């Protein structure tokens, strides 16, 4: 196929059926038939390719995987029922009891819970590193360290990790580099170019883009993905054919949508930067962002999420949210509609005050996922809420 993201996202599709359809159909079937007992035997033995059971693979999930692998530059993939199933599978499939994960401290709240509460029950431990102090990371590597897990931009603090550094660090210590690329999407950033072995997504976010379905993706090197396929085949986190169909269709418009998300977000961030009622405005492509140069190096645009840190703490943040008229209050992002979230009391509420402080989540911080509305209307809604929340 073409080397261009937009063409691959539109033109990659399953083989046409006898009905000669132009748009891929939905394959709502739990299993697939064989023409003979020998064909069934050979397919189960991996001697010939073919669909067996939708828990293993389905034409719709295969279509989605092919599109996203082409976008990310990865060799293989597996589509899961949710983003967190992808986060879990990317670790559980590749590590053993006694292994150790080195992770960037700034992680999504549920990923933090996996590393600190779920995996320790099975003898997999973890240590956090501070991205402001790369020089000390060598000291954090143990003889049992097998994986480096990062997300960039981080949720919700929008910290940027240098993927070039991460790739070289992982190679030097023989670690599997896993990158959560959800906030950037495959359109803005391709971690595999910088040495990532595994790339994960909550496809629920920008890949869907309209707040309709759940889905996740694990993408990466063929040898590692073989382990992921084995794990997923026998534990069952597979995506439904319908959700996979929705997400594959959504890939056709991802580039168009991300262009608008990014231009709107930059406009909104620039407008509110310096507002006297805000302690800070953070966005990867604002020059004031502490990792602005790194973001410019590895991302084509700054993404669709900004953070506003309101003066007055949690009470001010909640008053601000309650005064919004157009922007939705919900625990999602990447939607066509603008969304506001208060991380300290919702998505990251299970973290302690100290843990939130360590990843830059203050009581007054709100995460704004900038949608596809006209930027003037987004600005007007935010500005009015700031004024009325004083």
Kinemage of the C-alpha trace (Angstrom):
@kinemage 1
@onewidth
@group {chain A} dominant
@subgroup {mainchain}
@vectorlist {calphas} color= white
{ca unk a 1} P 0.000 0.000 0.000
{ca unk a 2} L 0.852 3.684 -0.078
{ca unk a 3} L 3.332 5.190 2.371
{ca unk a 4} L 0.812 7.913 3.127
{ca unk a 5} L -1.209 7.604 6.345
{ca unk a 6} L -4.429 8.948 4.843
{ca unk a 7} L -4.449 6.563 1.867
{ca unk a 8} L -3.708 3.453 3.927
{ca unk a 9} L -6.375 4.376 6.490
{ca unk a 10} L -9.000 4.653 3.773
{ca unk a 11} L -7.950 1.912 1.351
{ca unk a 12} L -6.818 -1.029 3.479
{ca unk a 13} L -9.840 -3.338 3.825
{ca unk a 14} L -10.763 -7.026 3.989
{ca unk a 15} L -11.017 -9.049 0.803
{ca unk a 16} L -14.375 -8.595 -0.894
{ca unk a 17} L -16.965 -11.295 -0.460
{ca unk a 18} L -19.051 -12.746 -3.289
{ca unk a 19} L -21.409 -9.783 -2.813
{ca unk a 20} L -18.751 -7.343 -4.155
{ca unk a 21} L -19.357 -4.805 -1.371
{ca unk a 22} L -17.523 -1.468 -1.459
{ca unk a 23} L -17.646 -0.920 2.332
{ca unk a 24} L -16.460 -3.703 4.626
{ca unk a 25} L -19.348 -5.740 6.092
{ca unk a 26} L -19.690 -6.646 9.766
{ca unk a 27} L -18.798 -10.287 10.383
{ca unk a 28} L -21.117 -11.057 13.293
{ca unk a 29} L -20.125 -14.668 13.724
{ca unk a 30} L -18.611 -16.452 16.670
{ca unk a 31} L -16.965 -19.170 14.567
{ca unk a 32} L -15.937 -20.006 11.005
{ca unk a 33} L -16.561 -23.204 9.041
{ca unk a 34} L -14.141 -25.511 7.236
{ca unk a 35} L -14.568 -27.404 3.993
{ca unk a 36} L -13.068 -30.584 5.450
{ca unk a 37} L -11.714 -32.175 8.604
{ca unk a 38} L -8.228 -31.860 7.139
{ca unk a 39} L -8.635 -28.108 6.583
{ca unk a 40} L -9.772 -27.733 10.197
{ca unk a 41} L -6.774 -29.726 11.438
{ca unk a 42} L -4.286 -27.752 9.313
{ca unk a 43} L -5.745 -24.406 10.360
{ca unk a 44} L -5.566 -25.254 14.068
{ca unk a 45} L -2.000 -26.470 13.527
{ca unk a 46} L -1.069 -23.109 11.932
{ca unk a 47} L -0.074 -24.887 8.730
{ca unk a 48} L -2.494 -22.748 6.733
{ca unk a 49} L -3.982 -19.351 7.468
{ca unk a 50} L -7.676 -18.954 8.154
{ca unk a 51} L -10.198 -17.740 10.683
{ca unk a 52} L -11.209 -20.219 13.369
{ca unk a 53} L -13.073 -18.413 16.121
{ca unk a 54} L -13.711 -14.711 16.723
{ca unk a 55} L -11.924 -14.894 20.077
{ca unk a 56} L -8.771 -15.565 18.055
{ca unk a 57} L -9.387 -13.357 15.019
{ca unk a 58} L -12.205 -11.996 12.882
{ca unk a 59} L -12.120 -10.179 9.513
{ca unk a 60} L -13.188 -6.962 11.239
{ca unk a 61} L -10.485 -7.062 13.907
{ca unk a 62} L -7.940 -8.069 11.264
{ca unk a 63} L -8.981 -5.064 9.151
{ca unk a 64} L -8.512 -2.726 12.125
{ca unk a 65} L -5.138 -4.222 13.011
{ca unk a 66} L -3.853 -3.956 9.442
{ca unk a 67} L -4.836 -0.289 9.246
{ca unk a 68} L -3.241 0.654 12.567
{ca unk a 69} L -0.083 -1.388 11.969
{ca unk a 70} L 0.378 0.466 8.672
{ca unk a 71} L -0.060 3.764 10.526
{ca unk a 72} L 2.294 2.880 13.397
{ca unk a 73} L 4.893 1.029 11.326
{ca unk a 74} L 4.562 -2.145 13.400
{ca unk a 75} L 4.704 -5.756 12.249
{ca unk a 76} L 1.647 -7.266 13.938
{ca unk a 77} L -1.132 -6.478 16.369
{ca unk a 78} L -4.048 -7.657 18.445
{ca unk a 79} L -7.295 -5.781 19.125
{ca unk a 80} L -8.758 -5.966 22.629
{ca unk a 81} L -12.118 -5.184 24.171
{ca unk a 82} L -10.870 -2.031 25.928
{ca unk a 83} L -7.820 0.122 26.342
{ca unk a 84} L -7.080 -1.296 29.781
{ca unk a 85} L -7.233 -4.830 28.375
{ca unk a 86} L -4.464 -3.711 26.019
{ca unk a 87} L -2.433 -2.229 28.891
{ca unk a 88} L -2.839 -5.420 30.922
{ca unk a 89} L -2.108 -7.734 27.993
{ca unk a 90} L 1.003 -5.869 26.915
{ca unk a 91} L 2.560 -6.600 30.319
{ca unk a 92} L 1.013 -9.926 31.329
{ca unk a 93} L 1.798 -11.639 28.036
{ca unk a 94} L 5.481 -10.738 28.090
{ca unk a 95} L 6.565 -10.997 31.737
{ca unk a 96} L 6.998 -13.812 34.237
{ca unk a 97} L 6.871 -14.114 38.002
{ca unk a 98} L 9.917 -12.345 39.425
{ca unk a 99} L 10.245 -9.849 36.572
{ca unk a 100} L 10.490 -6.120 37.177
{ca unk a 101} L 9.008 -3.156 35.245
{ca unk a 102} L 10.661 0.243 35.141
{ca unk a 103} L 8.001 2.840 34.375
{ca unk a 104} L 7.713 6.593 34.034
{ca unk a 105} L 5.890 7.958 37.048
{ca unk a 106} L 3.310 9.819 34.960
{ca unk a 107} L 0.828 7.124 34.007
{ca unk a 108} L -2.930 6.840 33.633
{ca unk a 109} L -4.580 6.045 36.965
{ca unk a 110} L -5.715 2.522 36.054
{ca unk a 111} L -2.282 1.655 34.641
{ca unk a 112} L -0.819 2.782 37.966
{ca unk a 113} L -3.233 0.418 39.731
{ca unk a 114} L -2.100 -2.470 37.511
{ca unk a 115} L 1.546 -1.896 38.391
{ca unk a 116} L 1.091 -1.242 42.101
{ca unk a 117} L -1.840 -3.488 43.085
{ca unk a 118} L -2.578 -6.141 40.441
{ca unk a 119} L 0.763 -7.407 39.148
{ca unk a 120} L 2.483 -7.605 42.559
{ca unk a 121} L 0.000 -10.370 43.458
{ca unk a 122} L 1.691 -12.460 40.749
{ca unk a 123} L 5.245 -11.538 41.654
{ca unk a 124} L 5.780 -8.805 39.027
{ca unk a 125} L 7.133 -5.642 40.627
{ca unk a 126} L 7.741 -2.128 39.382
{ca unk a 127} L 9.719 1.035 40.068
{ca unk a 128} L 8.930 4.564 38.920
{ca unk a 129} L 11.424 6.959 37.400
{ca unk a 130} L 11.209 10.733 37.181
{ca unk a 131} L 11.413 12.035 33.598
{ca unk a 132} L 13.062 15.226 34.816
{ca unk a 133} L 16.101 13.196 35.870
{ca unk a 134} L 17.049 10.811 33.047
{ca unk a 135} L 20.622 10.540 34.339
{ca unk a 136} L 19.507 8.532 37.371
{ca unk a 137} L 17.481 5.931 35.476
{ca unk a 138} L 20.472 3.621 35.072
{ca unk a 139} L 20.445 3.207 38.859
{ca unk a 140} L 16.816 2.027 38.737
{ca unk a 141} L 17.515 -0.945 36.479
{ca unk a 142} L 17.683 -4.248 38.368
{ca unk a 143} L 18.930 -7.657 37.199
{ca unk a 144} L 15.246 -8.656 36.969
{ca unk a 145} L 14.136 -5.587 34.975
{ca unk a 146} L 12.604 -6.754 31.699
{ca unk a 147} L 10.389 -3.879 30.562
{ca unk a 148} L 10.356 -0.083 30.230
{ca unk a 149} L 6.756 1.195 30.229
{ca unk a 150} L 5.951 4.818 29.360
{ca unk a 151} L 3.157 6.986 28.019
{ca unk a 152} L 3.745 10.208 26.133
{ca unk a 153} L 2.044 12.651 26.243
{ca unk a 154} L 1.021 11.504 29.716
{ca unk a 155} L -2.532 11.466 31.054
{ca unk a 156} L -3.443 13.997 32.333
{ca unk a 157} L -0.265 15.988 33.019
{ca unk a 158} L 0.870 16.132 29.368
{ca unk a 159} L 4.457 15.295 30.254
{ca unk a 160} L 6.542 14.423 27.203
{ca unk a 161} L 9.114 11.633 27.344
{ca unk a 162} L 11.948 11.696 24.831
{ca unk a 163} L 11.282 8.609 22.705
{ca unk a 164} L 14.765 8.742 21.225
{ca unk a 165} L 16.230 8.527 24.736
{ca unk a 166} L 13.771 5.763 25.699
{ca unk a 167} L 14.651 3.677 22.653
{ca unk a 168} L 18.387 3.949 23.304
{ca unk a 169} L 17.956 3.304 27.042
{ca unk a 170} L 15.858 0.185 26.418
{ca unk a 171} L 18.383 -1.117 23.878
{ca unk a 172} L 21.327 -0.503 26.224
{ca unk a 173} L 19.657 -2.485 29.020
{ca unk a 174} L 17.973 -5.115 26.822
{ca unk a 175} L 14.480 -4.047 27.900
{ca unk a 176} L 11.152 -4.371 26.109
{ca unk a 177} L 10.030 -0.798 25.451
{ca unk a 178} L 6.240 -0.396 25.692
{ca unk a 179} L 4.752 2.991 24.769
{ca unk a 180} L 1.151 4.013 25.435
{ca unk a 181} L 0.489 6.214 22.390
{ca unk a 182} L -3.161 6.982 23.159
{ca unk a 183} L -2.903 10.770 23.576
{ca unk a 184} L -0.959 11.291 20.355
{ca unk a 185} L -2.708 8.710 18.137
{ca unk a 186} L -0.872 6.987 15.256
{ca unk a 187} L -1.392 10.115 13.156
{ca unk a 188} L 0.790 12.388 15.292
{ca unk a 189} L 3.446 10.037 16.618
{ca unk a 190} L 4.919 6.620 15.789
{ca unk a 191} L 6.963 5.292 18.736
{ca unk a 192} L 8.223 2.285 16.753
{ca unk a 193} L 10.368 4.710 14.727
{ca unk a 194} L 12.246 5.499 17.932
{ca unk a 195} L 12.743 1.911 19.064
{ca unk a 196} L 9.488 0.942 20.783
{ca unk a 197} L 8.906 -2.809 20.692
{ca unk a 198} L 5.228 -2.602 21.710
{ca unk a 199} L 2.772 0.274 21.163
{ca unk a 200} L -0.586 0.349 22.953
{ca unk a 201} L -3.776 2.338 22.476
{ca unk a 202} L -7.088 2.896 24.079
{ca unk a 203} L -8.880 2.924 20.722
{ca unk a 204} L -11.905 4.200 22.656
{ca unk a 205} L -10.344 7.655 22.446
{ca unk a 206} L -9.117 9.278 19.216
{ca unk a 207} L -9.304 6.195 17.012
{ca unk a 208} L -13.061 5.985 17.590
{ca unk a 209} L -13.341 9.728 17.974
{ca unk a 210} L -17.052 9.925 18.631
{ca unk a 211} L -17.518 8.345 22.041
{ca unk a 212} L -19.315 5.245 20.760
{ca unk a 213} L -17.400 2.046 21.473
{ca unk a 214} L -14.641 0.575 23.635
{ca unk a 215} L -11.519 -0.945 22.177
{ca unk a 216} L -7.804 -1.374 22.676
{ca unk a 217} L -4.752 -2.216 20.588
{ca unk a 218} L -1.449 -3.983 21.217
{ca unk a 219} L 0.944 -3.528 18.290
{ca unk a 220} L 4.575 -4.402 17.832
{ca unk a 221} L 7.373 -6.741 16.865
{ca unk a 222} L 6.242 -10.070 15.404
{ca unk a 223} L 8.150 -12.216 17.907
{ca unk a 224} L 6.661 -10.384 20.880
{ca unk a 225} L 3.205 -10.284 19.332
{ca unk a 226} L 3.341 -14.085 19.026
{ca unk a 227} L 3.348 -14.168 22.837
{ca unk a 228} L 0.532 -11.618 22.978
{ca unk a 229} L -1.567 -13.672 20.544
{ca unk a 230} L -1.055 -16.811 22.658
{ca unk a 231} L -1.987 -14.940 25.834
{ca unk a 232} L -5.065 -13.303 24.305
{ca unk a 233} L -6.222 -16.463 22.562
{ca unk a 234} L -6.438 -18.296 25.889
{ca unk a 235} L -7.555 -15.475 28.210
{ca unk a 236} L -10.179 -13.919 25.942
{ca unk a 237} L -9.831 -10.093 25.946
{ca unk a 238} L -10.808 -9.939 22.260
{ca unk a 239} L -12.693 -7.040 20.717
{ca unk a 240} L -16.193 -7.639 19.344
{ca unk a 241} L -16.579 -7.667 15.535
{ca unk a 242} L -19.000 -4.730 15.701
{ca unk a 243} L -16.637 -2.550 17.729
{ca unk a 244} L -13.744 -3.498 15.469
{ca unk a 245} L -15.821 -2.526 12.430
{ca unk a 246} L -16.632 0.864 13.984
{ca unk a 247} L -12.970 1.517 14.780
{ca unk a 248} L -11.740 0.438 11.350
{ca unk a 249} L -14.219 2.824 9.742
{ca unk a 250} L -13.123 5.565 12.148
{ca unk a 251} L -9.519 5.166 11.012
{ca unk a 252} L -10.615 6.528 7.629
{ca unk a 253} L -11.194 9.973 9.172
{ca unk a 254} L -8.558 9.978 11.927
{ca unk a 255} L -6.180 12.311 10.083
{ca unk a 256} L -8.905 14.830 9.290
{ca unk a 257} L -10.196 14.797 12.843
{ca unk a 258} L -6.773 15.082 14.453
{ca unk a 259} L -5.905 18.096 12.303
{ca unk a 260} L -8.991 19.878 13.693
{ca unk a 261} L -8.464 18.687 17.274
{ca unk a 262} L -4.897 19.961 17.205
{ca unk a 263} L -5.608 23.336 15.594
{ca unk a 264} L -8.497 23.955 17.990
{ca unk a 265} L -6.448 22.915 21.028
{ca unk a 266} L -3.527 25.140 20.120
{ca unk a 267} L -5.855 28.102 19.559
{ca unk a 268} L -7.593 27.559 22.916
{ca unk a 269} L -4.292 27.063 24.770
{ca unk a 270} L -2.777 30.220 23.298
{ca unk a 271} L -5.903 32.222 24.130
{ca unk a 272} L -5.932 31.278 27.813
{ca unk a 273} L -2.189 31.278 28.450
{ca unk a 274} L -1.536 34.123 30.843
{ca unk a 275} L -5.138 34.382 32.063
{ca unk a 276} L -4.904 35.859 35.593
{ca unk a 277} L -7.353 33.296 36.988
{ca unk a 278} L -5.145 30.395 35.922
{ca unk a 279} L -1.941 29.220 37.565
{ca unk a 280} L -0.882 27.512 34.341
{ca unk a 281} L -1.983 26.359 30.903
{ca unk a 282} L -0.216 23.292 29.569
{ca unk a 283} L -0.112 22.051 25.981
{ca unk a 284} L 2.762 20.245 24.230
{ca unk a 285} L 3.081 22.798 21.406
{ca unk a 286} L 3.072 25.863 23.639
{ca unk a 287} L 6.618 27.200 23.895
{ca unk a 288} L 6.106 27.425 27.658
{ca unk a 289} L 5.761 23.642 27.915
{ca unk a 290} L 8.884 22.297 29.686
{ca unk a 291} L 9.386 19.597 27.024
{ca unk a 292} L 8.334 21.731 24.032
{ca unk a 293} L 11.437 20.928 21.977
{ca unk a 294} L 11.048 17.200 22.548
{ca unk a 295} L 7.377 17.358 21.585
{ca unk a 296} L 8.262 19.175 18.366
{ca unk a 297} L 10.892 16.537 17.571
{ca unk a 298} L 8.676 13.475 17.882
{ca unk a 299} L 5.122 14.734 17.293
{ca unk a 300} L 3.786 16.298 14.098
{ca unk a 301} L 1.213 18.330 16.088
{ca unk a 302} L 0.458 18.839 19.777
{ca unk a 303} L -2.648 16.713 20.222
{ca unk a 304} L -6.153 17.548 21.358
{ca unk a 305} L -5.786 17.835 25.149
{ca unk a 306} L -4.862 20.867 27.243
{ca unk a 307} L -4.826 21.351 31.012
{ca unk a 308} L -5.943 24.421 32.926
{ca unk a 309} L -4.816 24.872 36.546
{ca unk a 310} L -7.357 27.140 38.205
{ca unk a 311} L -6.608 29.315 41.202
{ca unk a 312} L -8.674 28.228 44.188
{ca unk a 313} L -8.125 24.483 44.214
{ca unk a 314} L -10.777 21.799 44.076
{ca unk a 315} L -13.714 24.062 44.949
{ca unk a 316} L -12.834 26.499 42.168
{ca unk a 317} L -12.323 23.686 39.685
{ca unk a 318} L -15.707 22.189 40.521
{ca unk a 319} L -17.442 25.564 40.262
{ca unk a 320} L -15.765 26.094 36.894
{ca unk a 321} L -16.957 22.725 35.608
{ca unk a 322} L -20.508 23.319 36.822
{ca unk a 323} L -20.675 26.655 34.973
{ca unk a 324} L -19.825 25.166 31.576
{ca unk a 325} L -22.814 25.193 29.245
{ca unk a 326} L -21.634 23.390 26.108
{ca unk a 327} L -18.632 21.291 27.137
{ca unk a 328} L -19.527 17.816 28.420
{ca unk a 329} L -18.582 16.519 31.872
{ca unk a 330} L -17.544 12.911 31.358
{ca unk a 331} L -14.604 10.579 31.921
{ca unk a 332} L -13.530 10.242 28.313
{ca unk a 333} L -11.417 12.135 25.783
{ca unk a 334} L -10.762 12.209 22.062
{ca unk a 335} L -14.453 12.739 21.300
{ca unk a 336} L -15.811 15.001 18.563
{ca unk a 337} L -17.393 16.920 21.460
{ca unk a 338} L -15.252 18.881 23.916
{ca unk a 339} L -14.997 17.220 27.326
{ca unk a 340} L -13.856 18.415 30.743
{ca unk a 341} L -12.600 16.200 33.569
{ca unk a 342} L -11.319 16.934 37.081
{ca unk a 343} L -8.604 14.248 37.447
{ca unk a 344} L -8.001 14.663 41.189
{ca unk a 345} L -11.591 13.680 42.028
{ca unk a 346} L -12.282 11.253 39.170
{ca unk a 347} L -9.778 9.453 36.908
{ca unk a 348} L -6.855 9.768 39.354
{ca unk a 349} L -8.789 9.868 42.630
{ca unk a 350} L -7.374 6.492 43.734
{ca unk a 351} L -3.891 8.033 43.858
{ca unk a 352} L -2.820 9.582 47.135
{ca unk a 353} L -2.307 13.339 47.405
{ca unk a 354} L 1.435 12.735 47.323
{ca unk a 355} L 1.211 10.495 44.259
{ca unk a 356} L -0.883 13.070 42.410
{ca unk a 357} L 1.574 15.821 43.291
{ca unk a 358} L 4.438 13.744 41.927
{ca unk a 359} L 2.791 13.620 38.489
{ca unk a 360} L 1.656 17.244 38.433
{ca unk a 361} L -2.033 16.763 39.251
{ca unk a 362} L -3.028 19.660 41.470
{ca unk a 363} L -6.456 20.066 43.076
{ca unk a 364} L -7.292 22.875 40.646
{ca unk a 365} L -6.219 21.044 37.488
{ca unk a 366} L -8.848 20.341 34.851
{ca unk a 367} L -8.253 18.316 31.699
{ca unk a 368} L -9.908 19.724 28.598
{ca unk a 369} L -10.238 17.408 25.631
{ca unk a 370} L -10.805 19.904 22.829
{ca unk a 371} L -13.392 18.729 20.323
{ca unk a 372} L -14.351 19.582 16.779
{ca unk a 373} L -16.686 22.490 17.545
{ca unk a 374} L -15.722 25.966 16.347
{ca unk a 375} L -12.914 27.216 18.559
{ca unk a 376} L -14.744 30.509 19.238
{ca unk a 377} L -17.562 28.583 20.925
{ca unk a 378} L -15.138 26.521 23.017
{ca unk a 379} L -13.305 29.671 24.125
{ca unk a 380} L -16.548 31.464 24.959
{ca unk a 381} L -17.767 28.564 27.116
{ca unk a 382} L -14.460 28.244 28.994
{ca unk a 383} L -14.064 32.003 29.496
{ca unk a 384} L -17.593 32.382 30.836
{ca unk a 385} L -17.073 29.495 33.283
{ca unk a 386} L -13.802 30.993 34.519
{ca unk a 387} L -15.485 34.323 35.189
{ca unk a 388} L -18.550 32.826 36.913
{ca unk a 389} L -16.475 30.505 39.096
{ca unk a 390} L -14.549 33.296 40.829
